[in-house]
Each structure stands twice: as structure tokens, then as C-alpha cells.
Amino acid sequence: MRRLGMTLVLVAALAAGLAACGDDEGATSSTASPTTEATTTTASTTTAAPTTTEAPTTTAEPTTTTTLPADTHPVIGLSWAAVFPPEGATATYRVTTYPGGTLDLPATIEYGVEWRGGTWDRFVIGTPEPGNEAMVVYFDRSAPWGFGVKGDEVFTVATTEGPEMVEFFEEPLVFDGLQLPDLAFEAEGEITLEFAGGGGMTQGVTYLLEVLSLGEDVEVAAGTLGPTVQLQATLGGELMGGGSFSLQIWLHPEQFLVKMTDGPAFATIELLTPWE
């Protein structure tokens, strides 16, 4: 059961975690302007003529007004649109399959894709066709810093009739990208699962996202990347039979997902060639 629902935890972390990355990258410091205190003059007790001191002249610095994009995060100052690779951008990930094989798979971001009666954006690793190893996540990013998860598909070499597994929410499960890194983020809903060869189920599921580290470098197939945010995503609820399962994810403010362990389609995922 550990693979069930894990892709959707990944999606939530992509949104909320990138906000945390931006917090480390986009922090700004401000230096207070020096304050000049008024000079105190003590009158002389002699009969000499008083000396007149002219008040210092202060020249105000010009005020610069910066207009930020409407989708800018109120704390980190990062544009919501900027956290996603542009349409058609590509990268390569080195993945380890659960049977133990190693593959180098292409990845891309596609926007405005029709799926399950709606129009969604999707993140793809591999070639999403029967008989291939691939993972596809469908989401809605139309509301800045609110991330709507619709569903996902997992493809394997062993299944040649279609996806091995499909998961989806009837209504997108919305995650709030404003909470991390200060607070853990929790969400719950009902998820429907469909399996190759027929059959499926709808069950309750809970998600918990927590920051394990912020601003550290990580070693991946592409080399040393940083700063990153390391997240732990935990799945529980009815779907897990009252238990829970966790995976870990590393995100980068410019390179999106750079590492994941114990994911839905692959045991490990590491960025091999950067997004461009």
C-alpha cells in the first residue's frame, strides 16, 4: 500500500516546499537610516556676545517605489509563476525502480492538458504510455499560493494495457503554500484509486507536510545543489488502514524537484540534467 497516494503528497510538497525554498533565497535585509539627534545648546555665563549656530540641513533621500507582480508571496517576495518551469521546459532524472533497476528518464511540464473532464497542468517523468516507467501528476495552480491537486497516473513496464494505477480527487484537494516553513501543513479528503485490469476503491486519506531542513545543499546525480528545502510527507487515514507511511523530498527554488526517496513510481528520483 505504500505507493498509494504518494504522488499526491509529492505534488503538495512541490508547491508548499518551493515557498519555503523561496523564503531562504528571497529573504531581504534592511538597514535602518541613521537618526540625527537635535544638538543641545547650553547658554554661556560670560558676558561675551552669544554665538549663533545654524541648524544642520538634512537632505531627504529620494523614495523608490517598486511595483511587485500581483502573485508575489507576501513574506518571501517571490512570484508564484516563477516557481514553475516554463511551458515546454525539460530536464532528466535518474530513477531507481522498485525492482532495483536504474533509468535516466526525461521530464517536462505541460500546461492546459485535458484530463478527467477538466483542464489541468501536469508534471511528467518518463514517457506516459503503457509499457513504460513513468509518473504523471495533474494539478491546478491558477490561484497564487493555493495548489489544487487533481490526480496522477503511474505507468510501468509490466503493464501494457494502460496505467498501472490512477488516483484522483472528485474535487481538487487544495494545499496552502503560505504555511511552510513555520508550520506543518495538514489536509484530508477522499481519494479514488483505479488499478490495471479493473477494480478500485474510494477511501479517506490524510496528508502531513513538515520541513526537516532549510537552506542546505544536497548531493544528487547532477552534482551538489542548494539551497534546498527537505520535506517529510506523511500519508495516513483510512487508505493506510490506520497506519502511516512517509517519504522525503528535496526542492530547489530554481530547479524544482531535485530528489525524492520512497516515491509512488520509483524508489529514488534524482535530478541528472537541469531544467532548461
VOGU-3710 file (C-alpha; in Angstrom, 3 decimals, decimal comma):
1> mrrlgmtlvl> 0,000/0,000/0,000  2,947/2,342/0,323  2,688/3,511/-3,277  -0,944/4,524/-2,977  -1,461/8,252/-2,655  2,236/9,093/-2,556  2,271/11,039/-5,817  -0,241/13,470/-4,404  1,955/14,081/-1,386  4,723/14,926/-3,853
11> vaalaaglaa> 2,559/17,499/-5,603  1,611/19,218/-2,388  5,244/19,414/-1,385  6,225/20,889/-4,732  4,029/23,884/-4,022  4,436/24,353/-0,305  8,097/23,401/-0,283  9,084/25,782/-3,042  7,601/28,554/-0,958  9,949/27,518/1,835
21> cgddegatss> 12,897/27,477/-0,578  11,993/30,972/-1,665  11,964/32,063/1,964  15,637/31,143/2,233  16,592/32,569/-1,143  14,424/35,653/-1,144  14,970/36,961/2,363  15,913/40,603/2,361  17,663/42,663/4,997  17,077/46,308/5,716
31> tasptteatt> 19,388/48,779/7,392  17,771/51,489/9,433  18,632/55,021/8,387  20,840/56,775/10,921  18,933/59,196/13,175  20,452/62,605/13,883  19,520/63,840/17,367  18,952/67,521/17,873  22,005/69,374/19,319  21,505/70,755/22,852
41> ttastttaap> 22,974/74,271/23,404  23,904/75,403/26,906  23,915/79,192/27,339  27,291/80,732/28,370  27,500/82,519/31,759  30,032/85,092/30,448  29,104/88,473/29,099  30,578/87,715/25,695  28,229/88,085/22,753  26,332/84,829/22,092
51> ttteapttta> 27,441/82,664/19,202  24,725/81,655/16,748  24,874/78,082/15,423  22,946/77,361/12,236  20,737/74,264/12,302  22,139/71,394/10,180  20,483/70,936/6,827  19,116/67,452/6,177  18,530/66,323/2,599  15,906/63,587/2,337
61> eptttttlpa> 16,852/60,634/0,161  14,516/60,051/-2,793  11,934/57,328/-2,207  11,961/54,450/-4,705  8,683/52,671/-5,297  8,823/49,091/-6,605  5,741/47,502/-8,086  5,671/43,749/-7,462  3,728/41,225/-9,528  0,192/40,580/-8,268
71> dthpviglsw> 1,107/36,943/-7,477  4,039/37,834/-5,194  4,231/35,956/-1,893  3,530/38,449/0,949  6,519/37,260/3,010  9,227/35,948/0,687  8,629/38,334/-2,220  8,663/35,529/-4,798  6,292/35,421/-7,769  4,023/32,348/-7,811
81> aavfppegat> 4,531/31,895/-11,552  8,313/31,934/-11,073  8,396/28,711/-9,038  7,328/26,589/-12,029  9,454/25,793/-15,101  8,184/27,500/-18,263  5,924/25,696/-20,716  7,889/23,033/-22,595  10,920/23,131/-20,274  12,719/19,793/-19,942
91> atyrvttypg> 15,072/18,024/-17,557  16,383/14,496/-16,965  16,026/12,451/-13,782  17,953/9,354/-12,741  15,489/6,989/-11,105  15,747/3,677/-9,280  12,812/1,340/-9,819  11,439/-0,815/-7,011  12,820/-3,999/-8,650  16,262/-2,334/-8,458
101> gtldlpatie> 16,927/-1,063/-11,983  18,369/2,365/-12,802  16,946/4,520/-15,602  17,565/8,033/-16,935  14,156/9,478/-17,829  13,099/12,755/-19,478  10,828/15,143/-17,599  8,669/18,061/-18,655  5,948/20,460/-17,542  2,800/20,793/-19,656
111> ygvewrggtw> 0,072/23,389/-19,125  -3,578/23,267/-20,174  -3,944/19,488/-20,595  -7,386/17,808/-20,812  -7,855/15,018/-18,240  -10,835/13,543/-16,430  -13,293/16,127/-17,745  -11,206/19,191/-16,911  -8,189/21,240/-17,945  -5,094/20,843/-15,777
121> drfvigtpep> -1,355/21,333/-15,713  0,880/18,293/-15,357  4,389/17,271/-14,264  5,751/14,248/-16,180  8,725/11,958/-15,565  9,248/9,306/-18,234  7,045/8,524/-21,249  3,440/8,186/-20,040  2,410/5,297/-22,254  1,658/1,629/-21,472
131> gneamvvyfd> 4,790/-0,492/-21,163  6,970/2,391/-19,916  8,145/3,536/-16,497  6,550/6,931/-15,916  4,784/9,166/-13,412  2,304/11,951/-14,239  0,795/14,427/-11,756  -2,204/16,645/-12,629  -2,719/19,906/-10,734  -4,258/23,383/-10,744
141> rsapwgfgvk> -2,032/26,388/-9,994  -4,484/29,099/-11,095  -4,817/30,580/-7,579  -1,452/32,022/-6,426  -0,021/30,105/-3,463  -3,012/27,761/-3,425  -2,213/24,456/-5,105  -5,057/22,197/-6,264  -4,199/18,506/-6,689  -6,463/16,606/-9,109
151> gdevftvatt> -4,742/13,237/-9,510  -1,956/11,155/-11,006  -1,055/8,182/-13,184  1,693/5,597/-12,655  2,936/3,588/-15,659  5,182/0,505/-15,519  6,934/-1,789/-17,977  4,918/-4,721/-16,686  1,536/-3,157/-17,533  0,922/-2,871/-21,272
161> egpemveffe> -2,822/-2,160/-21,327  -2,738/1,281/-19,695  -1,581/2,907/-16,433  -0,813/0,521/-13,597  -2,614/2,870/-11,223  -4,651/6,077/-11,377  -5,534/8,226/-8,341  -7,812/11,250/-8,332  -9,988/13,527/-6,206  -13,515/14,337/-7,344
171> eplvfdglql> -12,808/17,958/-6,385  -9,148/19,047/-6,282  -7,540/18,861/-2,859  -6,147/22,351/-2,213  -2,879/22,877/-0,338  -1,838/26,210/1,158  1,678/27,229/0,120  1,795/30,026/2,709  2,144/27,890/5,858  5,585/26,323/5,443
181> pdlafeaege> 8,253/26,557/6,760  6,851/27,931/10,029  4,041/25,414/10,442  3,399/21,831/9,362  0,649/21,632/6,770  -2,223/19,134/7,050  -5,007/18,231/4,622  -7,578/15,471/4,253  -10,077/14,225/1,706  -11,349/11,201/-0,181
191> itlefagggg> -9,304/9,675/-2,975  -10,394/7,224/-5,679  -7,948/4,606/-6,947  -8,226/2,606/-10,165  -5,992/-0,360/-10,966  -4,853/-2,043/-14,175  -7,163/-4,881/-15,092  -10,152/-3,324/-13,339  -11,149/-2,720/-9,767  -10,686/0,231/-7,469
201> mtqgvtylle> -11,812/1,948/-4,295  -12,564/5,321/-2,723  -11,164/5,931/0,759  -10,313/8,728/3,182  -6,739/9,984/3,261  -4,725/12,481/5,310  -1,548/14,339/4,395  1,074/15,945/6,637  3,979/18,039/5,310  6,873/19,052/7,563
211> vlslgedvev> 10,176/20,857/6,928  13,206/18,796/8,021  15,909/21,214/6,854  16,043/24,583/5,123  18,851/26,118/3,078  21,177/23,086/2,951  22,943/21,603/-0,080  22,150/18,106/-1,344  24,169/15,663/-3,459  22,288/14,364/-6,498
221> aagtlgptvq> 23,195/12,889/-9,874  23,597/16,416/-11,295  26,092/17,367/-8,555  25,768/19,493/-5,426  22,659/21,688/-5,455  21,491/24,259/-2,952  19,922/25,851/-1,144  17,180/23,262/-0,833  14,273/22,565/1,456  13,956/18,990/2,707
231> lqatlggelm> 10,391/17,924/3,415  8,878/14,870/5,010  5,466/13,989/3,631  3,323/11,512/5,579  0,255/9,699/4,290  -2,330/8,271/6,691  -6,028/7,770/7,274  -8,413/5,076/6,066  -6,323/4,469/2,936  -3,411/3,299/5,083
241> gggsfslqiw> -5,568/1,131/7,342  -4,983/3,367/10,338  -1,192/3,368/9,872  1,036/5,825/8,030  3,879/5,995/5,528  6,395/8,776/4,862  8,638/9,864/2,017  11,235/12,611/1,781  11,542/15,310/-0,877  14,214/17,911/-1,673
251> lhpeqflvkm> 13,183/21,034/-3,615  15,224/23,855/-5,136  13,941/27,385/-5,915  15,259/27,236/-9,492  15,477/23,505/-10,234  12,078/22,348/-8,936  12,180/18,755/-7,620  15,814/17,639/-7,211  15,475/14,461/-5,105  12,842/12,121/-3,694
261> tdgpafatie> 13,004/8,815/-1,816  10,277/6,146/-1,482  8,002/7,770/-4,041  4,922/6,409/-5,795  6,528/5,222/-9,034  10,218/4,991/-8,101  12,313/4,137/-5,051  14,542/7,166/-5,711  14,466/10,176/-8,053  17,484/12,483/-8,555
271> lltpwe> 17,916/15,383/-10,968  20,520/14,448/-13,615  20,394/17,377/-16,045  18,965/20,794/-15,031  15,680/22,260/-16,188  16,016/24,423/-19,284
//
